[in-house]
Amino acid sequence: MHVYKKINILSLGVVMFLTLLTTAGLAADDPEARAIMQKVEGRDEGDHRTADMEMILIDKRGKQRLRKIRSFRMDQGADTYSLMFFLHPADVKDTGFLTYDYDDPDRDDDQWLYLPALHKTKRIASSDKSGSFMGSDLNYSDMTSRDLQDYDYTFYKEKQKVIDGHKVWIIQSRPRSKAVIEETGYTKGILFVRQDNHVVVRSVSWEEKAGYTKWMQINRLERIDGIWVALDMQVIRRKGKQMVHKTILRFDNVRFNQDLEDALFTTRRLEKGL
């Protein structure tokens, strides 16, 4: 539910992300809307980042499950490598997730999930990236960026509005190929971009095959070392008007310019754990 490098809305240090799409072919690309998205893409996200995360999973009856995570992110040239280790509870402890987010739009991003109970590392295939990430309302495609060239961008019928005292643009994103829809699972969506800092603060996306809509909202946004960081956000999956499931993501101890080595972002280190 995937803060952007290419296009990445869920800045989880990873990131949280929600790819936002509308049905392909309904309208041409709007240069003004695309220019805004290029500014979203070009926003400074910092480098050599570490953070503590809480992932709270809430079912439709209100029952909660808490997961604690340690995350790392580092730029490798134009590419971005990220790593997560689950710390709590016991049933997911030492699970690790590694992502290579490539800047080259013709190269598929790589993802690996280490399952300690099986002592096995699983590579996430493109055909599996629409699946749920660790039982949350994010899928694997949300954990990597989207390429601008894969979408047409247009303004929504209501071009702009005010959210929490800030003016936002309302932009629709439309896939240029069925392959993008099949990989992400999303078929249409709308995103809300703050005009003063080019942060996507709200979004709605559709998983039409599953019959769900997915709503992302940033509840707390702060500047850390000059970088805008989402510290509290939620992703709600709905069927009609009914909530099916909800994921809350909270971040603490966010630090940039940390001493991270290349060897941290390897499958060998993934399997070794913290």
C-alpha positions in Angstrom: 0.0 0.0 0.0 3.7 0.1 -2.7 7.8 7.8 -1.4 9.3 7.1 -4.8 12.5 6.2 -6.6 10.9 5.2 -9.8 7.4 5.5 -8.3 7.1 4.2 -4.8 4.2 5.4 -2.6 4.8 3.5 0.6 8.2 4.6 1.7 8.9 1.8 4.1 12.5 2.1 3.7 11.5 -0.2 1.8 8.8 0.7 1.0 5.1 0.9 1.1 3.8 0.3 -2.1 0.7 0.8 -3.8 0.7 0.9 -7.6 -2.2 3.0 -8.7 -3.9 2.2 -11.9 -6.9 2.8 -14.0 -8.2 0.9 -17.0 -5.9 1.2 -19.9 -6.7 3.1 -23.1 -9.4 5.4 -21.8 -7.5 8.6 -22.3 -4.1 9.9 -23.6 -1.3 10.9 -21.4 -1.5 14.5 -20.0 2.0 16.2 -20.1 1.1 18.4 -17.1 0.1 15.4 -15.0 3.2 13.5 -16.1 5.4 16.5 -15.1 4.0 16.3 -11.6 4.7 12.6 -11.4 8.3 13.2 -12.6 8.7 15.6 -9.6 7.3 12.9 -7.3 9.8 10.5 -8.8 12.7 13.0 -8.4 12.0 13.8 -4.8 15.0 13.3 -2.5 14.5 10.1 -0.4 17.8 10.1 1.3 20.3 7.2 1.4 21.8 4.6 3.7 18.6 4.5 5.7 17.7 2.4 8.8 14.4 2.3 10.6 12.3 0.3 13.1 8.8 -0.6 11.9 5.6 -1.8 13.4 3.1 -3.6 11.2 -0.3 -4.0 12.8 -2.8 -6.3 11.0 -6.4 -5.8 11.9 -9.2 -8.1 10.6 -12.9 -7.1 10.1 -13.7 -8.1 13.6 -11.1 -5.8 15.0 -8.7 -8.5 16.1 -5.1 -7.2 15.9 -1.7 -8.8 15.3 1.5 -6.9 15.9 4.7 -7.5 14.0 8.0 -5.7 14.6 10.6 -5.2 11.8 14.0 -3.8 11.3 14.6 -2.3 7.9 17.6 -1.1 5.8 17.9 0.7 2.5 20.8 1.7 0.3 21.3 3.2 -3.2 23.5 1.2 -5.5 24.1 3.7 -8.3 20.7 4.3 -9.8 19.3 1.1 -8.2 17.9 0.7 -4.7 18.5 -2.3 -2.4 16.3 -2.9 0.7 16.2 -5.5 3.4 13.8 -6.3 6.2 14.1 -8.6 9.2 11.1 -9.6 11.2 11.8 -9.5 15.0 8.4 -10.3 16.5 6.3 -12.4 17.1 7.9 -15.8 17.4 6.1 -17.3 14.4 7.7 -14.8 12.0 10.9 -14.1 13.9 14.0 -14.2 11.6 12.0 -14.0 8.4 13.8 -11.8 6.0 12.9 -10.0 2.8 15.4 -8.6 0.3 14.6 -6.4 -2.7 16.7 -5.2 -5.6 14.8 -2.3 -7.2 16.4 -1.7 -10.6 16.2 1.7 -12.3 16.3 0.1 -15.7 12.7 -0.2 -16.8 13.5 -3.3 -19.0 14.8 -5.3 -16.0 12.5 -7.0 -13.6 13.1 -6.2 -9.9 14.4 -9.1 -7.8 12.9 -10.1 -4.5 13.7 -12.9 -2.1 11.9 -14.1 1.0 13.7 -16.2 3.6 11.5 -18.6 5.7 13.5 -19.7 8.8 11.1 -22.6 9.6 12.0 -24.2 6.2 15.6 -22.9 6.2 14.8 -21.9 2.6 15.0 -18.7 0.5 12.3 -18.3 -2.0 12.7 -16.0 -5.0 9.4 -14.1 -5.7 8.5 -14.6 -9.4 6.7 -11.9 -11.3 3.6 -14.0 -11.5 3.5 -14.0 -7.6 4.0 -10.3 -7.0 0.3 -9.6 -6.7 0.1 -11.9 -3.7 -0.1 -10.6 -0.1 3.1 -9.7 1.6 3.3 -11.5 5.0 -0.5 -11.4 5.5 -0.7 -7.6 5.1 -2.8 -5.5 2.8 0.4 -4.8 0.7 1.4 -7.1 -2.1 4.9 -7.9 -3.3 4.6 -5.4 -6.1 4.0 -2.7 -3.6 7.4 -3.3 -2.2 9.1 -2.0 -5.3 8.8 1.1 -7.5 6.8 1.5 -10.6 8.3 2.9 -13.8 6.7 6.1 -15.1 6.9 4.9 -18.7 4.5 2.0 -17.9 1.6 4.4 -17.3 -0.4 7.2 -18.8 -1.2 10.0 -16.3 -4.2 12.3 -16.4 -6.0 14.6 -14.0 -9.1 13.4 -12.3 -12.4 15.3 -13.0 -11.7 17.3 -9.8 -8.1 18.4 -10.6 -7.2 19.5 -7.1 -8.6 19.8 -3.5 -7.5 20.4 0.0 -6.5 17.6 2.4 -5.6 18.4 6.0 -5.0 22.0 5.1 -2.7 21.2 2.1 -3.5 21.6 -1.6 -3.2 18.3 -3.5 -3.4 17.4 -7.2 -5.7 14.4 -8.0 -4.1 12.3 -10.7 -5.2 9.1 -12.4 -2.6 6.5 -13.5 -3.4 4.1 -16.3 -1.3 1.0 -17.3 0.0 0.8 -20.8 0.0 -3.0 -20.9 -1.9 -5.9 -19.5 1.4 -7.3 -18.2 1.6 -4.5 -15.6 -1.9 -5.3 -14.4 -1.2 -9.0 -14.2 2.0 -8.4 -12.2 0.6 -5.8 -9.7 -3.0 -7.0 -9.5 -4.3 -3.4 -9.8 -6.5 -2.3 -12.6 -7.4 1.3 -11.7 -6.7 4.0 -9.2 -6.3 7.6 -8.1 -3.5 9.3 -6.2 -3.4 12.6 -4.3 -0.1 14.5 -4.5 0.7 17.3 -2.1 1.5 20.4 -4.1 4.1 21.8 -1.7 6.3 18.7 -1.4 5.2 16.2 -4.1 4.4 13.5 -1.6 1.5 11.1 -2.3 -0.5 11.4 0.9 -3.6 9.4 -0.2 -4.5 6.8 -2.8 -7.3 4.5 -3.9 -6.6 1.5 -6.1 -8.7 -1.3 -7.4 -8.1 -5.1 -7.4 -11.0 -5.9 -9.7 -10.1 -9.6 -10.1 -10.4 -10.0 -6.3 -13.3 -7.5 -6.0 -11.5 -5.2 -3.6 -10.6 -1.5 -3.3 -7.5 -0.6 -1.4 -7.2 2.8 0.4 -3.9 4.2 1.5 -3.6 7.2 3.8 -0.5 8.8 5.4 -1.5 10.0 8.9 1.9 11.4 10.0 4.4 13.0 7.7 7.6 14.6 9.0 10.9 15.9 7.7 14.0 14.1 9.0 17.4 15.5 7.9 15.5 17.4 5.2 13.8 14.3 3.9 10.0 13.9 4.0 9.2 10.6 5.7 5.8 8.9 6.3 5.9 7.8 9.9 2.4 6.6 10.2 0.2 5.2 7.5 -2.6 2.8 6.9 -3.9 0.6 4.1 -7.5 -0.6 4.2 -8.9 -3.2 1.9 -12.7 -2.9 1.3 -15.3 -4.9 -0.5 -18.0 -2.4 -1.4 -18.2 -0.2 1.7 -17.2 -3.0 4.2 -13.7 -3.2 5.6 -12.2 -6.6 4.9 -8.8 -6.0 6.4 -6.5 -3.2 7.6 -2.8 -2.7 7.9 -1.1 0.1 9.9 2.5 0.8 9.4 4.5 2.9 11.9 8.1 3.9 11.8 10.6 5.0 14.5 14.3 5.6 14.8 14.5 6.6 11.1 18.1 7.5 10.3 19.9 8.4 7.1 23.6 8.3 6.2 24.2 5.2 8.2 27.2 2.9 7.8 25.8 0.2 5.6 27.9 -2.2 3.6 27.1 -3.9 0.3 27.5 -7.3 1.9 24.3 -6.6 4.0 22.1 -6.8 0.9 22.8 -10.3 -0.1 20.9 -13.6 0.1 23.7 -15.0 2.3 23.1 -12.2 4.8 19.3 -12.6 4.4 19.6 -16.2 5.6 22.0 -15.3 8.5 19.6 -12.7 10.0 20.5 -9.9 12.3 
